[in-house]
Amino acid sequence: MTKKDLKPESVFRFFHEINNIPRPSKHEEKMIDYLVKFGKDRGLETVVDGTGNVLIRKNASKGYENRKAIILQSHFDMVCDKISGHEIDFFKDSIKTYVDGEWMHAEGTTLGADDGIGCAMELAVLDDDTLEHGPIECLFTRDEETGLTGAHGLDGNMLKGAYLINLDSEDEGLFYVSCAGGMTTTATFEFTPEQAPEGFFFMRASIKGLTGGHSGEDINKKRANAIKILARFLYKEQSKMPLRIAAFNAGKLHNAITREGEIVFAVPNVEKETVRVDWNIFCCEVEEEFNVTEKNIQWHMESTEPTMVMPESCGNKIIQALQAVHNGVYSICQDPSLNGMTETSSNTAVIYTVYNSDKGQCCITCSQRSNLMSNLTNIVNTVSAVFQLAGATSITHNDGYPAWMMNPHSHLRATAEMCYKRLFNASPTITSIHAGLECGLFAKKYPLLDMLSIGPTMRDVHSPDERLHIPSVEKVWRLLIEIIKECD
């Protein structure tokens, strides 16, 4: 398959246009301008709310004027991540794609199919005057990836439709009818930097090449977390010898499993060879532990120049907290119909160290999710308690987002199921997702909305391995135009 063979042509054409537009989260101004121009060029009612969400309305086709309006929704920001050494300016450069068999990839970066492909489907619907449908509202939201800012700020009077199809799911044939709520916890340790003791030797160690992935959907796949791996090593060494941390930096995004990280630390001169031997043994042990999921781990250790360090007590407490804090699946859904789906989890996402003159700071961010709001509170408190015990200077939480609970009487879902069976002679899987969808916030603002989330198959989103299954795009497109034709 080549790019010329991509079907449906209109969807992939718009996806290509979108990937020529820089759209990092919180910096989507060029995408907003593109959407506004798109709508106005076609004479469609186009509205931008105070948050930067864009709504484009299309009138019903002939004979469908009395139908209830359907809202199609996707977010237009993207996670911007790249492999080490790849040159790109996400604020200026296009995403370069290529096709390998049935999959579309990006050259060294995230692909942006999450959720550019959903946006492309919406644009294709708006652009095609041959489709049969009732009134259509296409909602494009901003900054989904770093706080659901667009959905949080959506005007409660903006939408008129009775049904909403979210196009931000990543498995063709799965109909998502509920999602997890989430919150992030950030612990800050403040300290006064100091010189390392006399006779200490400085070392730099790093890990790269981990698989990473989405901190919700991939959290149950036993993928190594760079922060937790490096903390394990420091904890083992700290128990054997005096150790001083100079820096611990890893991770970029609260919603991604950390793929790489680096530590700078100092140990007594007499212990440096012991540390090197321990590092080599540790690397082999970790590779054996993750031999199925992590095939490309890259380890590195070297000597480095002396620098300021954390006080011993502060560094030790940070190491102990990182060793203790929960990372991964916390509990499993008990409903047998959900086939052992993750209910509650936490991801140790980002750590960074900064020095400003006579002050130092180490910040750690963890992301918690749960499809049950009471257990979301519990896991947030569990993570917070670890850092409280470690003596964090402050612990803060973002506003979070609510879970979306299933509507057992959904007319939209019933219609979509009927359409899927008719098109593909198979039944879709009705399920929940352990990730945050904007549907949770829409349900809070518009409690009568009948919602469903669908999308083509993607893998390894939020990482440079992100890829899009091309044949699944055509299936979802066919399903989408059938739903908007049939839903009344």
LUMLUMTI-9726 format. One record per residue (C-alpha): residue in three letters; y, x, z. Coordinates in steps of 0.5 Angstrom, whole numbers, padded with zeros to 4 digits, always signed. Example, Ala and Ser with C-alpha at 12.3 -4.5 7.8 and 13.67 -1.06 7.14 Angstrom:
ALA-0009+0025+0016/SER-0002+0027+0014/
***
This chain:
MET+0000+0000+0000/THR+0007+0003-0002/LYS+0014+0000+0000/LYS+0014-0004-0007/ASP+0008-0008-0005/LEU+0011-0010+0002/LYS+0011-0018+0003/PRO+0014-0022+0004/GLU+0020-0019+0000/SER+0026-0022+0003/VAL+0024-0020+0010/PHE+0022-0013+0009/ARG+0029-0013+0005/PHE+0033-0015+0011/PHE+0029-0011+0015/HIS+0031-0005+0011/GLU+0038-0007+0011/ILE+0038-0008+0019/ASN+0035-0001+0020/ASN+0041+0002+0016/ILE+0045+0000+0022/PRO+0046+0004+0028/ARG+0044-0001+0034/PRO+0043+0002+0040/SER+0043-0002+0046/LYS+0050-0004+0049/HIS+0053-0001+0042/GLU+0051-0006+0037/GLU+0058-0007+0034/LYS+0056-0006+0027/MET+0050-0010+0027/ILE+0055-0016+0030/ASP+0060-0015+0024/TYR+0054-0015+0019/LEU+0051-0022+0022/VAL+0058-0025+0022/LYS+0059-0022+0015/PHE+0052-0025+0013/GLY+0054-0032+0015/LYS+0061-0033+0012/ASP+0059-0030+0006/ARG+0054-0036+0005/GLY+0059-0041+0008/LEU+0054-0042+0014/GLU+0058-0044+0021/THR+0058-0037+0025/VAL+0060-0036+0032/VAL+0060-0030+0036/ASP+0060-0032+0044/GLY+0064-0028+0049/THR+0058-0023+0050/GLY+0057-0021+0043/ASN+0051-0026+0041/VAL+0051-0029+0034/LEU+0049-0036+0032/ILE+0049-0038+0025/ARG+0047-0045+0024/LYS+0044-0048+0017/ASN+0044-0055+0015/ALA+0038-0059+0014/SER+0035-0059+0007/LYS+0035-0066+0004/GLY+0030-0071+0007/TYR+0030-0067+0014/GLU+0037-0069+0016/ASN+0034-0073+0022/ARG+0030-0068+0025/LYS+0031-0065+0032/ALA+0034-0058+0031/ILE+0030-0052+0031/ILE+0033-0045+0034/LEU+0030-0039+0032/GLN+0032-0033+0036/SER+0031-0025+0036/HIS+0035-0019+0039/PHE+0038-0014+0035/ASP+0039-0008+0039/MET+0033-0003+0039/VAL+0030+0002+0044/CYS+0032+0009+0041/ASP+0027+0014+0042/LYS+0025+0020+0038/ILE+0020+0026+0039/SER+0022+0033+0041/GLY+0026+0037+0036/HIS+0027+0031+0031/GLU+0034+0031+0029/ILE+0038+0024+0029/ASP+0044+0021+0031/PHE+0042+0014+0033/PHE+0050+0012+0033/LYS+0051+0014+0026/ASP+0044+0015+0022/SER+0039+0010+0019/ILE+0032+0009+0021/LYS+0027+0012+0016/THR+0021+0009+0015/TYR+0015+0010+0011/VAL+0008+0006+0010/ASP+0001+0009+0012/GLY-0004+0004+0010/GLU-0003-0002+0013/TRP+0002+0000+0018/MET+0010+0002+0017/HIS+0012+0008+0022/ALA+0019+0011+0023/GLU+0020+0019+0021/GLY+0020+0022+0028/THR+0023+0016+0032/THR+0022+0009+0034/LEU+0022+0004+0028/GLY+0026-0002+0031/ALA+0021-0007+0029/ASP+0022-0009+0036/ASP+0026-0014+0035/GLY+0029-0012+0028/ILE+0023-0015+0024/GLY+0025-0022+0028/CYS+0032-0021+0026/ALA+0030-0020+0019/MET+0025-0027+0019/GLU+0031-0031+0021/LEU+0036-0028+0016/ALA+0030-0029+0011/VAL+0030-0037+0013/LEU+0038-0037+0013/ASP+0038-0034+0006/ASP+0033-0038+0002/ASP+0035-0045+0000/THR+0028-0047-0003/LEU+0025-0048+0005/GLU+0024-0055+0008/HIS+0027-0056+0015/GLY+0031-0060+0019/PRO+0037-0057+0022/ILE+0037-0049+0024/GLU+0040-0045+0029/CYS+0039-0038+0028/LEU+0041-0034+0035/PHE+0041-0027+0035/THR+0042-0024+0042/ARG+0045-0017+0044/ASP+0042-0012+0049/GLU+0036-0015+0051/GLU+0032-0008+0052/THR+0037-0005+0057/GLY+0038-0011+0062/LEU+0038-0018+0057/THR+0045-0018+0057/GLY+0046-0022+0051/ALA+0041-0028+0054/HIS+0044-0027+0061/GLY+0051-0028+0058/LEU+0049-0034+0053/ASP+0054-0040+0053/GLY+0050-0045+0057/ASN+0054-0050+0051/MET+0052-0046+0045/LEU+0045-0048+0043/LYS+0044-0056+0041/GLY+0037-0055+0039/ALA+0031-0058+0042/TYR+0026-0053+0040/LEU+0026-0045+0041/ILE+0022-0040+0037/ASN+0023-0033+0040/LEU+0021-0028+0035/ASP+0020-0022+0040/SER+0012-0022+0041/GLU+0008-0017+0038/ASP+0001-0020+0037/GLU+0000-0024+0031/GLY-0005-0030+0033/LEU-0003-0030+0040/PHE+0002-0036+0042/TYR+0006-0034+0048/VAL+0008-0040+0053/SER+0010-0036+0059/CYS+0013-0029+0061/ALA+0014-0024+0067/GLY+0020-0024+0071/GLY+0023-0017+0072/MET+0027-0013+0076/THR+0029-0005+0077/THR+0030-0001+0083/THR+0034+0005+0084/ALA+0034+0010+0090/THR+0039+0015+0090/PHE+0038+0021+0095/GLU+0045+0025+0096/PHE+0044+0032+0099/THR+0049+0039+0099/PRO+0046+0044+0095/GLU+0044+0051+0097/GLN+0042+0058+0095/ALA+0034+0059+0095/PRO+0032+0063+0101/GLU+0031+0071+0100/GLY+0025+0073+0096/PHE+0024+0066+0092/PHE+0022+0066+0085/PHE+0024+0060+0080/MET+0019+0057+0075/ARG+0020+0052+0070/ALA+0014+0047+0068/SER+0014+0041+0063/ILE+0009+0036+0060/LYS+0010+0033+0053/GLY+0006+0029+0048/LEU+0004+0023+0053/THR+0003+0017+0049/GLY+0008+0013+0053/GLY+0009+0006+0051/HIS+0012-0001+0054/SER+0012-0001+0061/GLY+0010-0009+0061/GLU+0005-0009+0056/ASP+0002-0002+0056/ILE+0002-0001+0064/ASN-0006-0003+0064/LYS-0008+0002+0059/LYS-0009+0008+0064/ARG-0003+0012+0060/ALA-0001+0018+0064/ASN+0006+0018+0067/ALA+0010+0024+0066/ILE+0014+0023+0073/LYS+0008+0022+0077/ILE+0004+0027+0074/LEU+0009+0033+0076/ALA+0010+0030+0082/ARG+0003+0030+0084/PHE+0003+0038+0082/LEU+0009+0039+0087/TYR+0006+0035+0092/LYS-0001+0039+0092/GLU+0004+0046+0092/GLN+0008+0043+0097/SER+0002+0042+0102/LYS+0000+0050+0101/MET+0007+0054+0101/PRO+0014+0053+0102/LEU+0017+0050+0096/ARG+0024+0048+0094/ILE+0026+0043+0088/ALA+0032+0045+0084/ALA+0031+0040+0079/PHE+0027+0034+0077/ASN+0029+0031+0070/ALA+0024+0026+0066/GLY+0025+0019+0063/LYS+0030+0015+0059/LEU+0029+0008+0059/HIS+0027+0003+0065/ASN+0022-0001+0060/ALA+0018+0005+0058/ILE+0012+0009+0061/THR+0015+0016+0061/ARG+0012+0021+0056/GLU+0016+0028+0058/GLY+0019+0031+0064/GLU+0021+0038+0067/ILE+0021+0041+0074/VAL+0025+0047+0076/PHE+0023+0050+0083/ALA+0022+0056+0087/VAL+0017+0059+0091/PRO+0016+0065+0095/ASN+0015+0071+0091/VAL+0008+0072+0094/GLU+0006+0065+0091/LYS+0008+0066+0084/GLU+0001+0068+0081/THR-0002+0062+0086/VAL+0002+0057+0083/ARG+0001+0059+0076/VAL-0007+0059+0077/ASP-0006+0052+0080/TRP-0002+0050+0074/ASN-0008+0052+0070/ILE-0013+0048+0074/PHE-0009+0042+0075/CYS-0007+0041+0067/CYS-0015+0042+0066/GLU-0016+0036+0071/VAL-0011+0032+0068/GLU-0013+0032+0061/GLU-0020+0031+0064/GLU-0018+0025+0068/PHE-0014+0022+0062/ASN-0019+0024+0056/VAL-0019+0017+0053/THR-0011+0016+0053/GLU-0008+0022+0052/LYS-0010+0027+0047/ASN-0004+0031+0045/ILE-0001+0033+0052/GLN+0003+0039+0052/TRP+0004+0044+0058/HIS+0009+0049+0059/MET+0010+0054+0065/GLU+0015+0060+0065/SER+0020+0064+0070/THR+0027+0062+0070/GLU+0034+0064+0073/PRO+0035+0062+0080/THR+0040+0056+0081/MET+0042+0052+0087/VAL+0036+0048+0090/MET+0036+0042+0095/PRO+0035+0042+0102/GLU+0028+0043+0104/SER+0027+0036+0108/CYS+0031+0033+0102/GLY+0026+0036+0097/ASN+0020+0034+0101/LYS+0022+0027+0102/ILE+0023+0026+0094/ILE+0016+0029+0093/GLN+0013+0025+0098/ALA+0016+0019+0096/LEU+0014+0020+0088/GLN+0007+0021+0090/ALA+0007+0015+0094/VAL+0011+0010+0090/HIS+0006+0005+0087/ASN+0006+0006+0079/GLY+0001+0001+0075/VAL-0002-0005+0075/TYR-0001-0008+0082/SER-0005-0015+0082/ILE-0009-0019+0076/CYS-0008-0026+0074/GLN-0013-0030+0078/ASP-0013-0036+0072/PRO-0019-0035+0068/SER-0016-0037+0062/LEU-0012-0031+0062/ASN-0018-0026+0062/GLY-0016-0021+0067/MET-0008-0021+0065/THR-0004-0016+0069/GLU+0000-0021+0074/THR+0004-0016+0077/SER+0006-0008+0076/SER+0011-0003+0077/ASN+0013+0003+0073/THR+0016+0010+0075/ALA+0021+0010+0070/VAL+0027+0015+0070/ILE+0029+0021+0075/TYR+0035+0026+0074/THR+0038+0031+0078/VAL+0046+0032+0078/TYR+0050+0038+0081/ASN+0057+0037+0082/SER+0061+0042+0086/ASP+0058+0042+0093/LYS+0055+0035+0092/GLY+0048+0034+0089/GLN+0044+0027+0087/CYS+0037+0025+0085/CYS+0036+0018+0082/ILE+0030+0015+0081/THR+0029+0008+0077/CYS+0023+0004+0078/SER+0022-0002+0074/GLN+0018-0008+0077/ARG+0015-0014+0073/SER+0011-0020+0075/ASN+0009-0027+0072/LEU+0009-0030+0079/MET+0016-0030+0082/SER+0014-0029+0089/ASN+0010-0023+0088/LEU+0016-0020+0084/THR+0019-0020+0090/ASN+0014-0017+0094/ILE+0013-0011+0089/VAL+0020-0010+0089/ASN+0020-0010+0097/THR+0014-0005+0097/VAL+0017+0000+0092/SER+0024+0000+0096/ALA+0020+0001+0103/VAL+0017+0007+0100/PHE+0024+0010+0099/GLN+0027+0007+0105/LEU+0022+0011+0109/ALA+0023+0017+0105/GLY+0031+0017+0107/ALA+0034+0015+0101/THR+0042+0015+0101/SER+0042+0008+0098/ILE+0037+0003+0094/THR+0040-0002+0089/HIS+0037-0007+0084/ASN+0039-0010+0078/ASP+0040-0018+0077/GLY+0033-0018+0074/TYR+0031-0024+0070/PRO+0026-0030+0071/ALA+0019-0031+0069/TRP+0018-0037+0064/MET+0013-0042+0066/MET+0009-0045+0061/ASN+0010-0053+0059/PRO+0003-0056+0059/HIS+0006-0062+0054/SER+0010-0058+0049/HIS+0010-0061+0042/LEU+0013-0055+0039/ARG+0006-0051+0041/ALA+0002-0057+0039/THR+0005-0057+0032/ALA+0005-0049+0031/GLU-0003-0050+0033/MET-0004-0055+0028/CYS+0000-0051+0023/TYR-0004-0044+0024/LYS-0011-0048+0024/ARG-0009-0051+0017/LEU-0006-0044+0014/PHE-0011-0040+0017/ASN-0018-0044+0018/ALA-0017-0041+0025/SER-0015-0042+0032/PRO-0009-0038+0035/THR-0010-0036+0042/ILE-0005-0039+0048/THR-0003-0034+0053/SER+0002-0031+0057/ILE+0005-0024+0057/HIS+0007-0019+0062/ALA+0013-0017+0059/GLY+0020-0020+0060/LEU+0022-0025+0054/GLU+0029-0028+0054/CYS+0026-0035+0054/GLY+0026-0034+0062/LEU+0033-0034+0062/PHE+0034-0039+0056/ALA+0029-0044+0060/LYS+0034-0043+0066/LYS+0040-0045+0062/TYR+0037-0050+0058/PRO+0031-0053+0062/LEU+0029-0058+0057/LEU+0028-0053+0051/ASP+0021-0053+0049/MET+0019-0046+0047/LEU+0014-0042+0044/SER+0014-0034+0042/ILE+0011-0031+0036/GLY+0011-0025+0032/PRO+0007-0020+0028/THR+0003-0014+0030/MET+0006-0008+0033/ARG+0004-0002+0037/ASP+0007+0003+0042/VAL+0014+0000+0042/HIS+0019+0003+0045/SER+0016+0010+0043/PRO+0016+0014+0037/ASP+0009+0012+0035/GLU+0012+0005+0034/ARG+0009+0002+0028/LEU+0008-0005+0025/HIS+0002-0008+0022/ILE+0005-0010+0015/PRO+0000-0016+0013/SER+0001-0019+0020/VAL+0008-0020+0018/GLU+0007-0024+0012/LYS+0002-0029+0016/VAL+0008-0030+0021/TRP+0013-0031+0016/ARG+0008-0037+0013/LEU+0007-0040+0020/LEU+0014-0040+0021/ILE+0016-0044+0015/GLU+0011-0048+0016/ILE+0013-0050+0023/ILE+0020-0051+0021/LYS+0018-0056+0016/GLU+0013-0060+0020/CYS+0016-0060+0027/ASP+0020-0066+0028/
***
